[in-house]
Amino acid sequence: MLQFILRRISVSILILFLGSMLMYFATINAGDPLEDLRESRAENRQQLMDARTEAMGLNLPWWERYLGWFTGVSKCLVLNCDLGATRDGADVGSLLLASAGASLRLVIVATFLAIVIGITLGVLSAIRQYSGFDYTITFSAFLFFSLPVFWAAVLLKDFGAIRFNSWIADPAIATTTILIVALLFALVLASVMGGTLKRQAITFLVSATVIFVAVFWFDRIGWFTAPALGIPLIVVGGLAALAFMLVMTVGLANRKIMYAGLVTIGVGVVSYFVTLPILDDPSGWLVILGLAVVTVGVGLAIGWLMGGYDRRTSMAVTTGTALGMAFLVFMDNLLRAWSGFLELTGTRPISTIGENRLIPDRFDGTFWEGIFNWGVQLILPTIVLTLISIAAYSRYTRASMLETINQDYIRTARSKGLSDRVVFTKHALRNALIPITTIVAFDFASLLGGAVITETIFGWRGLGAMFRAGLDTVDPNPVMAYYLVAGGAAVLMNMIADLAYAVLDPRIRR
């Protein structure tokens, strides 16, 4: 295994080296770096041209310029990187750190959401093949996969930022609009749930009624400007988390583990009131992390004490339920800060340009309002990147799952009397994830490249902006810095994919 890793690292370094030569040569020949000065009418135009020629080494052959850049990059091996400077004299290393932080924050969130949602939808679509749910997911996947990134981004910017800001200043929804929205959502939900015609009709009527009443009530009490979950919704969410954990492990028939989960929900309700003073305005993320650790400890303790002979599964169920409750409590406190954030932003919370609504150094809001200030701008560009990736992940996962569940060993597992839950989660899914791992690895690197368009539309000062600026000015140093991140991410994720193969299928280790 070690020999395999070392061999892959050697090949990856060679690929990065050859790719960097090609990228550098293509960049410096993409235009004239002196074009703006040639068109200038300044009296010292020639002096400016000579100074830029000397600073950028334009009087040197391309291979000599490349060796100068490569020499500086090679110092990264001793943690003393020298990525050069832009043609205006700015340090590229400092620009890269600032730009990479903005881009990675966007790409990592989008990738994580796409993996979780896309794989889940793909598995469910394969299990319920040719059902209403399968047809809905298939149609949606093809629709989102075919959407041009720039077109989807412009639409979201218009409706999700400009029009939303105008609406949130005086939020009101007409009764007719609420009715139409409820009927549409109920129709989609009924088709997804499937079943007999009677079951679909009942699902449609119940869901349409619940959605209409909920949105109508939220509109009347001004929930959109002062939202909160409250204990009732937190308890309902905790029960949903418990049901999910039970379905994914032992099923709903195991009363002992179910009671352990219910006790966990009760402890979570008590903890909600106990932690109110702490969560009113925490001093920082360390407090949240500490409470999360305590939550995991409490969940493990309840599962161990009440699990009996099946303590391991009980601990997994109670811990998952506890974390679900903790997340809902976190969201309740976050939503309560929305009204304060609206006041700070003048009821225009989502800006159409930039990754921060308010300058962090001048921001004087609470901890929760600071989260909105940091994260609310992630919503729209994250949706653009996530939807396209979800479409690909769901289709690939569905195809891989369908191929896996038709294998002989799956039929053998069924013949032994194993439940569908065990067959799908412990036997089929693990093998179906092997080809998906490759797609995830390459998609992460491609998202960095695709984010160039998204960042341009939403005005993010990330790697895309630095890359585009380098190309526009025919400046190779910013472009090569982008290549180091994008190419390095592709190589690193490919390496992680190879290691993941060995974890998913031990036979690959040999």
C-alpha positions in Angstrom: 0.0 0.0 0.0 2.8 2.4 0.9 4.6 1.6 -2.4 1.4 2.3 -4.3 0.9 5.7 -2.5 4.6 6.7 -3.2 4.2 5.7 -6.9 1.0 7.8 -7.2 2.7 10.8 -5.6 5.6 10.6 -8.0 3.3 10.4 -11.0 1.2 13.3 -9.6 4.2 15.5 -9.2 5.3 14.9 -12.8 1.8 15.7 -14.1 1.7 18.9 -12.1 5.1 19.9 -13.5 4.3 19.3 -17.1 0.9 20.9 -16.7 2.5 24.0 -15.1 4.8 24.4 -18.1 1.9 24.2 -20.6 -0.2 26.6 -18.5 2.6 29.1 -18.2 3.4 29.0 -21.9 -0.2 29.4 -22.9 -0.8 32.3 -20.5 2.2 34.5 -21.6 1.2 34.0 -25.2 -2.5 34.8 -24.6 -2.1 38.5 -25.4 0.1 41.6 -25.0 0.9 42.6 -21.4 1.8 46.1 -22.6 -1.3 46.8 -24.6 -2.7 49.3 -22.1 0.5 51.3 -22.1 0.9 51.2 -25.9 -2.5 53.0 -26.2 -1.6 55.5 -23.5 -0.8 59.2 -24.3 1.3 59.8 -21.2 4.6 61.6 -21.8 6.5 58.9 -19.9 4.9 56.0 -21.7 8.2 54.6 -22.8 9.6 54.7 -19.3 6.5 52.9 -18.0 6.8 50.2 -20.7 10.4 49.7 -19.9 9.7 49.4 -16.2 7.0 46.8 -16.7 9.1 44.9 -19.2 11.9 44.7 -16.6 9.5 43.8 -13.7 7.7 41.0 -15.6 10.8 39.8 -17.4 9.3 40.3 -20.9 12.8 40.6 -22.4 13.6 37.1 -21.3 12.8 33.8 -23.2 9.7 32.0 -21.9 11.6 29.1 -20.4 13.8 31.4 -18.3 10.7 33.2 -17.0 9.2 29.9 -16.1 12.3 28.7 -14.3 12.2 31.9 -12.2 8.6 31.1 -11.3 9.4 27.5 -10.6 12.3 28.3 -8.4 10.1 30.4 -6.2 7.4 27.8 -6.0 9.9 25.0 -5.2 10.7 27.0 -2.0 7.3 25.8 -0.7 9.0 22.5 0.2 10.8 24.4 3.0 7.6 26.5 3.8 9.0 29.6 2.2 6.9 30.0 -0.9 7.6 32.8 -3.3 4.8 33.0 -5.9 6.0 36.3 -7.3 4.1 39.5 -7.7 1.4 40.8 -10.0 2.4 43.3 -12.7 1.2 46.1 -10.3 3.6 44.8 -7.6 1.0 43.1 -5.3 2.2 39.9 -3.6 0.6 36.9 -5.2 0.9 34.7 -2.1 -1.2 37.2 0.0 -3.7 37.4 -2.8 -3.9 33.6 -3.0 -4.6 33.2 0.7 -7.4 35.7 0.6 -8.9 34.4 -2.6 -8.6 30.7 -1.7 -10.4 31.3 1.6 -13.5 32.8 -0.2 -13.5 30.1 -2.9 -13.0 27.1 -0.7 -15.7 28.3 1.7 -18.1 28.3 -1.3 -16.9 25.1 -3.0 -16.6 23.0 0.2 -20.2 23.8 1.3 -21.6 23.1 -2.2 -19.6 19.9 -2.5 -20.7 18.6 0.9 -24.4 19.4 0.3 -24.3 17.9 -3.2 -22.7 14.6 -2.0 -25.2 14.1 0.9 -28.3 15.1 -1.0 -27.3 13.7 -4.4 -26.3 10.2 -3.2 -29.4 10.0 -0.9 -31.7 10.8 -3.8 -29.9 8.4 -6.1 -30.2 5.5 -3.7 -33.9 6.2 -3.0 -34.5 6.5 -6.7 -32.9 3.1 -7.4 -34.7 1.4 -4.6 -38.0 2.8 -5.9 -37.3 2.3 -9.6 -40.1 3.4 -12.0 -42.1 4.9 -9.2 -43.4 8.5 -9.1 -40.4 9.4 -6.9 -38.0 7.9 -9.5 -39.6 9.8 -12.4 -39.6 13.1 -10.4 -35.9 12.8 -9.5 -35.0 11.7 -13.0 -36.8 14.7 -14.6 -35.3 17.1 -12.1 -31.8 15.7 -12.5 -31.9 16.1 -16.3 -33.4 19.6 -15.9 -30.8 20.9 -13.5 -27.9 19.2 -15.3 -28.8 20.9 -18.5 -29.1 24.4 -17.0 -26.2 26.8 -18.0 -24.4 28.0 -14.9 -24.5 31.6 -15.9 -28.2 31.6 -16.7 -29.1 29.9 -13.4 -26.9 32.3 -11.5 -28.4 35.4 -13.1 -32.0 34.1 -12.4 -31.1 33.4 -8.7 -29.4 36.8 -8.4 -32.6 38.5 -9.7 -35.2 36.6 -7.7 -33.1 35.5 -4.7 -31.4 38.8 -4.0 -32.9 41.8 -5.7 -36.6 40.9 -5.5 -36.2 39.1 -2.2 -34.7 42.3 -0.6 -37.7 44.3 -1.9 -40.2 41.8 -0.6 -38.6 41.3 2.9 -38.9 45.1 3.5 -42.7 44.5 3.8 -43.3 40.8 3.5 -46.9 39.8 2.6 -48.2 36.8 0.6 -51.6 36.9 -1.0 -54.0 34.1 -0.1 -54.3 33.0 -3.7 -50.5 32.7 -4.0 -50.4 30.6 -0.8 -53.1 28.3 -2.2 -51.3 27.9 -5.5 -48.0 27.2 -3.8 -49.6 24.7 -1.4 -51.3 22.8 -4.3 -48.1 22.6 -6.3 -46.0 21.4 -3.4 -48.7 18.9 -2.5 -48.9 17.6 -6.1 -45.1 17.0 -6.2 -45.2 15.4 -2.8 -48.0 13.1 -3.7 -46.2 12.0 -6.9 -43.0 11.4 -5.0 -44.6 9.4 -2.2 -46.4 7.2 -4.8 -48.7 4.3 -3.8 -52.3 3.7 -4.9 -54.5 6.4 -6.2 -56.3 6.6 -2.9 -53.1 7.0 -1.0 -51.9 9.7 -3.4 -55.2 11.6 -3.0 -54.9 11.5 0.8 -51.3 12.6 0.7 -52.2 15.5 -1.7 -55.1 16.7 0.5 -53.3 16.4 3.8 -50.0 18.0 2.6 -51.9 20.8 0.8 -53.9 21.6 3.9 -50.8 21.6 6.2 -48.7 23.7 3.9 -51.6 26.2 3.3 -52.3 26.6 7.1 -48.6 26.8 8.0 -47.7 29.5 5.4 -51.0 31.4 6.1 -50.2 31.4 9.8 -46.6 32.5 9.3 -47.7 35.3 7.1 -50.3 36.6 9.6 -47.9 36.6 12.6 -45.0 38.2 10.7 -42.8 35.1 11.0 -40.7 36.0 8.0 -39.2 39.0 9.7 -39.0 37.5 13.2 -38.7 33.7 12.7 -38.2 31.1 15.4 -38.7 27.3 15.8 -39.8 27.1 19.4 -40.1 23.9 21.5 -43.0 22.4 19.5 -41.1 22.3 16.2 -37.9 21.3 17.9 -39.6 18.3 19.5 -41.2 17.3 16.1 -37.8 17.6 14.5 -36.3 15.4 17.2 -38.9 12.8 16.6 -38.2 12.9 12.9 -34.4 12.4 13.6 -35.2 9.5 15.9 -37.4 7.9 13.3 -34.7 8.3 10.7 -32.0 6.8 12.9 -34.3 3.8 13.8 -35.2 3.1 10.2 -31.5 3.2 9.2 -30.5 0.8 12.0 -32.9 -1.6 13.7 -36.3 -0.5 12.5 -39.3 0.9 14.4 -40.1 -2.3 16.2 -37.2 -2.2 18.7 -38.9 -0.6 21.7 -35.9 -0.5 24.0 -33.8 1.6 21.6 -36.9 3.6 20.8 -37.4 4.5 24.5 -33.7 5.4 24.7 -34.3 7.8 21.8 -37.4 9.3 23.5 -35.4 9.8 26.7 -32.8 11.6 24.6 -35.4 14.0 23.2 -36.7 14.7 26.8 -33.2 15.5 27.9 -32.9 17.8 24.8 -36.0 19.7 25.8 -34.6 20.2 29.3 -31.2 21.3 27.9 -33.0 23.8 25.7 -34.0 25.8 28.8 -30.8 25.2 30.6 -28.6 26.5 27.8 -30.7 29.6 27.1 -28.3 32.0 29.0 -25.3 30.5 27.3 -26.7 30.6 23.8 -28.1 34.1 24.1 -24.8 35.5 22.8 -22.0 33.0 23.0 -18.4 34.3 23.1 -17.4 32.3 20.1 -17.4 29.0 18.2 -15.5 27.2 21.0 -18.7 27.5 23.1 -20.7 25.9 20.4 -18.1 23.2 19.9 -18.0 22.5 23.6 -21.8 22.1 23.7 -21.6 19.8 20.7 -19.1 17.6 22.5 -21.3 17.5 25.6 -24.3 16.6 23.4 -22.4 13.6 21.9 -21.4 12.5 25.4 -24.9 12.6 26.7 -26.2 10.7 23.7 -23.6 8.0 24.2 -24.3 7.7 27.9 -28.1 7.3 27.4 -27.5 4.7 24.7 -25.1 2.8 26.8 -27.3 2.8 29.9 -30.5 1.9 28.1 -29.2 -0.2 25.2 -29.1 -3.5 27.0 -27.5 -6.2 24.8 -27.6 -4.0 21.7 -25.7 -1.0 23.2 -23.7 -0.3 20.2 -26.7 0.4 18.0 -28.5 2.1 20.8 -25.6 4.5 21.3 -25.6 5.3 17.5 -29.3 6.0 17.6 -29.3 8.2 20.7 -26.2 10.1 19.5 -27.8 10.8 16.1 -31.0 11.9 17.8 -29.1 14.2 20.2 -27.2 15.8 17.4 -30.4 16.4 15.5 -32.0 18.1 18.6 -28.8 20.1 19.1 -28.9 21.3 15.4 -32.5 22.4 15.8 -31.7 24.3 19.0 -28.8 26.0 17.1 -31.1 26.9 14.3 -33.7 28.3 16.7 -31.2 30.7 18.2 -29.9 31.6 14.7 -33.4 32.3 13.4 -34.2 34.6 16.3 -31.3 36.8 15.3 -32.7 37.4 11.8 -34.7 40.5 12.8 -31.6 42.1 14.3 -29.7 41.4 11.2 -32.4 42.9 9.1 -32.1 46.1 11.1 -28.3 46.2 10.6 -28.7 45.8 6.8 -31.6 48.2 6.4 -34.0 45.3 5.4 -31.8 44.4 2.5 -29.9 41.4 3.9 -28.6 39.8 0.7 -26.2 41.9 -1.4 -25.9 41.1 -5.1 -22.1 41.7 -5.1 -19.5 40.3 -2.8 -19.1 37.6 -0.2 -19.9 39.8 2.9 -22.9 42.1 3.4 -21.1 44.2 6.1 -17.4 44.8 6.6 -16.3 42.4 9.3 -14.0 44.9 11.0 -16.9 47.4 11.3 -19.5 44.8 12.3 -20.8 45.2 15.8 -23.7 42.7 15.9 -24.1 39.7 18.1 -22.5 36.3 17.5 -25.7 35.0 15.8 -26.0 38.1 13.6 -22.3 37.7 12.7 -23.2 34.2 11.3 -25.8 35.8 9.0 -23.3 38.4 7.9 -20.7 35.7 7.2 -23.0 33.1 5.6 -26.0 34.6 4.1 -24.1 35.5 0.9 -23.2 31.8 0.5 -26.8 30.9 -0.2 -27.3 31.9 -3.8 -23.9 30.8 -5.3 -24.0 27.6 -3.2 -27.4 26.8 -4.7 -26.1 27.2 -8.2 -23.1 24.9 -7.7 -25.0 22.4 -5.6 -28.0 21.9 -7.9 -25.8 21.0 -10.9 -23.7 18.6 -8.8 -26.7 17.0 -7.2 -28.1 16.2 -10.7 -24.9 14.3 -11.6 -24.5 12.5 -8.3 -28.1 11.3 -8.2 -27.9 9.9 -11.7 -24.6 8.1 -11.3 -25.7 6.8 -7.9 -28.9 5.5 -9.3 -27.2 3.7 -12.1 -24.5 2.2 -9.8 -27.1 1.1 -7.2 -29.3 -0.6 -9.9 -26.2 -2.5 -11.2 -25.2 -3.5 -7.7 -28.6 -4.7 -6.4 -28.9 -7.1 -9.4 -25.7 -8.9 -8.4 -25.7 -12.5 -7.2 -24.4 -11.7 -3.7 -27.4 -9.4 -3.2 -29.8 -12.2 -4.1 -27.8 -14.4 -1.7 -28.2 -11.8 1.1 -32.0 -11.7 0.5 -32.2 -15.5 0.5 -30.7 -15.5 4.0 -33.7 -13.5 5.2 -32.0 -10.2 5.6 -34.2 -7.1 5.6 -34.2 -4.7 2.7 -32.7 -2.0 5.0 -29.7 -4.2 5.8 -29.3 -5.4 2.2 -29.4 -1.9 0.7 -27.3 0.0 3.4 -24.7 -2.6 4.4 -24.3 -4.6 1.2 -25.4 -2.7 -1.9 -24.5 0.9 -1.0 -20.9 0.2 0.0 -20.1 -1.4 -3.4 -22.2 1.2 -5.3 -20.1 4.0 -3.8 -16.9 2.9 -5.4 -17.5 4.5 -8.9 -19.2 7.5 -7.1 -15.9 8.1 -5.2 -14.1 8.9 -8.5 -16.8 11.3 -9.6 -16.7 13.2 -6.3 -12.9 13.5 -6.4 -12.9 15.1 -9.9 -16.0 17.1 -9.3 -14.4 19.0 -6.3 -11.5 20.1 -8.5 -13.9 21.0 -11.4 -16.0 23.1 -9.1 -13.1 25.3 -8.4 -12.9 25.9 -12.2 -16.6 26.2 -12.6 -16.7 28.7 -9.7 -15.0 31.2 -12.0 -18.3 31.9 -13.7 -20.3 31.9 -10.5 -17.9 34.1 -8.7 -17.9 36.6 -11.6 -21.7 36.9 -11.6 -22.0 37.2 -7.8 -18.9 39.4 -7.4 -17.0 37.1 -5.1 -13.3 38.1 -4.7 -12.1 34.5 -5.0 -9.9 32.4 -7.1 -12.0 32.9 -10.1 -11.6 36.7 -9.9 -7.8 36.3 -9.5 -7.6 33.9 -12.4 -9.7 36.2 -14.7 -7.7 39.3 -13.7 -4.5 37.4 -14.6 -5.8 36.4 -18.0 -7.1 39.9 -18.8 -3.7 41.5 -18.0 -1.6 38.6 -19.4 0.0 38.2 -16.0 1.2 34.6 -15.5 1.8 34.8 -11.7 -1.9 35.0 -10.6 -2.9 32.4 -13.2 -0.2 30.0 -12.0 -1.3 30.5 -8.4 -4.8 29.5 -9.4 -3.3 26.5 -11.2 -1.5 25.4 -8.1 -4.8 25.3 -6.1 -7.0 23.8 -8.8 -4.3 21.3 -10.1 -3.2 20.4 -6.5 -6.9 19.9 -5.5 -7.4 17.5 -8.5 -4.3 15.5 -7.6 -5.0 15.4 -3.9 -8.7 14.4 -4.4 -7.6 11.7 -6.8 -5.2 10.4 -4.2 -7.9 10.4 -1.6 -10.2 8.5 -4.0 -7.6 5.8 -4.4 -7.4 5.4 -0.6 -11.2 5.4 -0.3 -11.3 2.5 -2.8 -9.3 0.4 -0.4 -11.6 1.3 2.5 -14.8 0.5 0.6 -13.4 -2.7 -1.0 -10.5 -4.4 0.9 -9.7 -6.5 -2.1 -8.3 -3.4 -3.8 -5.6 -3.2 -1.2 -3.9 -6.2 -2.8 
